[in-house]
Amino acid sequence: MKELRVAIVGATGLVGQKIIDILTERDFPVRSLTALATEGHGRSVDFRGQSIPVQSVESADWDSIDVAFFAASNEASQRYAPVAARHGVTVVDKSSYFRMDPSVPLVVPEVNPGAIGESRIIASPNCSTIQMVVALEPLRRQYGLTRVIVSTYQAVSGTGREAMDTLRRETRQALEGQPVIPSTYPTPIAFNALAYCDKFGDEDYTGEEWKLTRETQKIFGEALPVSATAVRVPVFVSHAESVYVETEKPFAVEDVRELLAGAPGVVVVDDPSRGAVPTPLDAAGQDMVLVGRIRRDLFVDQGLHLFIVADNLRKGAATNAVQIVETLMSRWA
Ligand SMILES: NC(=O)c1ccc[n+]([C@@H]2O[C@H](COP(=O)([O-])OP(=O)(O)OC[C@H]3O[C@@H](n4cnc5c(N)ncnc54)[C@H](OP(=O)(O)O)[C@@H]3O)[C@@H](O)[C@H]2O)c1
């Protein structure tokens, strides 16, 4: 298989570091790795036993790159991704900047690999969207979906490295009886739950909630009504989601369990009698989307409840991005 010259923009961040781990874990064919961030600042990253110096993205030599993972900020993607693409680089973007651009495919390989066309820039969805569509796609295909209502319980790592430090510090301050000074979020996150993961937008829904609505519709290619409440909780890694769906066709709960158990990227963890329900700690560090609490609604016959949990840094970000390139490579072969 052809080895690729890979760049990571945001190589010092949480997602960038996870991409480095995953390239190694999956034995991805890397000819060279270029680590980019705002500035080098004398920093380096470790890749397969090698120390790679971090360089400023400003000075990147795009002609020497085949594939670039952008895991930085919307501003960095807006500014540098089109430049990289013009130099023939295939860009997989983890920021939200290009996601709703009609000319840019928004891809989850288990769900819509066919959406990858000729675009040099491919967007990877928001972490909370990815895990939800992986679990809902088999139900959509089999039964059709007419309504989705989702409430999320999102880990602080979804906000980046600084937020993890904030949760550690605030937890220590609270346990030691010191005043808790919020920093990453407007109010303390330790021992708390914040019913806004992002800025408020249209109709009093937050940006994160609109992403769940709009990105799901784009990926499924249908105007499915998706209403979301996104909540930040004091968990370090893995987002959980309580999802309610209504189906077009009738279902048997046992069939739903069986369907999900055979679905790509999904593991069913659903035996309440033995306490088997998915948790963020179970999901952290692995790539599968865990689904449990599968049950019919008490009052709506074609209503179904699910609890969906996945590692936001892996399947929600780094793994999905690497899988997009693997999908492309299978076409290039
Ligand atoms: N965390 C998640 O669960 C998650 C999930 C899905 C998508 N994402 C998206 O992935 C991206 C990275 O998130 P993260 O959690 O890894 O954040 P992070 O831990 O805060 O890391 C941000 C990285 O981006 C770099 N960066 C920031 N601005 C830059 C610029 N203008 N030019 C070049 N590099 C720049 C930083 O470099 P310096 O070290 O030089 O500052 C750092 O390497 C974001 O777009 C985020 O929305 C995150």
The ligand as an ORCA input file, in Angstrom:
! r2SCAN-3c Opt
* xyz 0 1
  N     -12.233     17.578     21.666
  C     -13.189     16.922     21.010
  O     -13.855     16.019     21.556
  C     -13.492     17.275     19.588
  C     -14.401     16.467     18.900
  C     -14.721     16.794     17.578
  C     -14.125     17.884     16.999
  N     -13.242     18.651     17.699
  C     -12.617     19.777     17.020
  O     -11.234     19.477     16.839
  C     -10.457     20.666     16.891
  C      -9.368     20.511     17.954
  O      -9.968     20.302     19.216
  P      -9.114     19.896     20.518
  O     -10.112     19.422     21.498
  O      -7.980     19.020     20.134
  O      -8.546     21.334     20.984
  P      -7.241     21.664     21.858
  O      -6.885     20.550     22.761
  O      -7.525     22.981     22.467
  O      -6.084     21.821     20.760
  C      -6.116     22.813     19.772
  C      -4.957     22.612     18.828
  O      -5.131     23.480     17.711
  C      -3.982     24.299     17.570
  N      -4.421     25.610     17.066
  C      -5.332     26.445     17.598
  N      -5.470     27.552     16.826
  C      -4.623     27.387     15.785
  C      -4.282     28.186     14.650
  N      -4.876     29.358     14.417
  N      -3.360     27.710     13.788
  C      -2.760     26.519     13.991
  N      -3.033     25.712     15.054
  C      -3.955     26.158     15.939
  C      -3.379     24.381     18.957
  O      -2.010     24.707     18.820
  P      -1.159     25.442     19.964
  O      -0.715     24.351     20.895
  O      -0.035     26.064     19.223
  O      -2.088     26.427     20.607
  C      -3.600     22.934     19.424
  O      -2.640     22.081     18.824
  C     -11.468     21.800     17.155
  O     -11.844     22.361     15.915
  C     -12.635     21.089     17.791
  O     -13.861     21.777     17.612
  C     -12.913     18.360     18.983
*
